[in-house]
């Protein structure tokens, strides 16, 4: 039981400390399935707070989209920190994946007039600082560095989509 608690702590830390793209989180989910089963055999009655709802609101403006994304990710991270079992972590990680997938689709749609950065200038693990972008949008201050960050984010999203397509083929 102590080893499982340590594994749970390490898993939560790993997800919270490192930005994980959906493809990598999918791999974590596959690893997590065995831990959920083992936990069920060792400790059948685990209760906890259910995972936050799935994010699916439609958007036509960038500010509302980014505000809701920030709020949803904060809810998911809080739920993950409070999770006391692998069975509770599993649906939270699923929701993080869905949130990231939805974020990427909406970001691509709402920032479609920007071109993507060159592939060699993009790291698929370096997500844009959505808080800074939100502030720049609210203050109507899209300067060169913000534009560059948006272009890198579009490139990152396209790279992740390509990884996902290669993973399924």
N, C-alpha and C positions, 0 to 999 in steps of 0.2 A: 504494500500500500504506500509506503514511504517513497519507493522508487517511482510509483505512478504519480504521486503528488509532485515529485521533482521534475518528472517528464512534463507534466501539465504546466508547471511554472516556467520551464524552459521554452515550451512551445508558445505560450502566451507572450513571453518576453521576445522571442524570435519574431513573432508577427508584429508586435508593437514597436520594436526597436528598428526593424528593417522595413523599408517599403517593399512590399511583395506584389509583384504583378500577378494577374489572375492565373496565368499558366503555372507559376510557381506555387500559388495557393492551391491549385487543383492537385498538385503532387502532394502537398501537405495533407489535403483531405484524404487522399488514398492511404497515406501512412496513418492517419487518424482513425480510420475505420477499424484497424486491428486493436487500437487502444480503447476504442469505444466498446468493442466486444469483450475485451479483457476486463475492463472496468465493470461491465454489466455482470460478468461472472463473479467478480470479487465483491461488488457492492451494488446489488440489484436496485435499491431504492434511492436514487439520487434525485433531489429536487433542485430547482433553481429558477431564476428569472428567465422567461422565454426571450429568444432573440428579438431585437427590434424588427418592426415591419419592413417589408421590402420597399425600396425607394422606386417609385414609378410615376411621379408627377410629370406632366408635360410642361415645357417651358418655351417661351418665345423671347425671353430676355436673359442676358448673361448674368446680371447681378443676382436675380432670384435663383437661378440655376446654381451659381457658386455658393450662395448663402446656404441653400438647402443641402448641397453636397458637403460642405463643411459641417453642418449640423448632423447629417446622417453619419458621417465618418466618426464624429465625436461620440454619438450614441453607440455605435458599434464598438469602438475602442473601450468605452466605459463598460459595456456589457461583457466584453472579452476579459477585461481586468477583473470583473466581479465573478466570472464563471468559476464554479467549483468542481467541474467535472468535464471529461472529454465529451460526454453526451450533450452538454450545454455548449461547449466550444464549437462542436461540429456545425450546427445550424448558423452560428454567428459567422464562422469562416465562409460558409456558403453565401451569406448575405453580404459579406465584404466583397466576395468575388462578383456577385450580381451588381453591387453598387459601383465597383470599379468598371465593370463592363458597360453599365448604363452611363456612367460619367464619360467614358471614352466616346460613346456614340453621340451624346449630347454636345460634348466639347467640339467634336469634329463638325457637327451641324451648326452650332452657334458661332463658331470661329472660322467658317468656311471660306471667308475672303482672304485669309492668310495662307501663304504657301508654307510647305513643310521645309524644315532644315535639311541639309544634306545628311544622309545616313551616318557618315563617319563622325558627325558632330552631335550625335544623339546617343544617350545611354538609356536603355529601356527601364532602368531602375530609378532614374532621376525625374520624379514627377515635379511639375511646376509648383511653385509656392502659391497655392490658390488664395491664400490670405492676402498676399501682396498684390496679386492680380485683381482681386476683388476691390481692394483699396484704390488701385489705379483706375479701375472702371468707375467706381463711385465718384472719384475726383476728376474724372474725364482727363486723365493724364497717361495716355498710352504713348510712352516715349520709346526710343530705339531699343533699350534693354528689355522693356516689357514685350515689345513686338518680337524680339529675338526669342524670348522665353516662350511665347505663344507658338512660334514656328518650331522650336525644339519640342514642345509638347505634342504638336501635331505629328512631327516625325516619330516621337516616342510611341504614340498611339498606333501609327501605321506599322511600326516595327513589331509591336506586341501583337497586332492583328496577324501579321505575317508569321510570327512564332506560333500562334494558335492554329493557323491554317496548316503549317508544316507539322504540328503535333498531331493533327487529326488525319493526315495523309499517310 
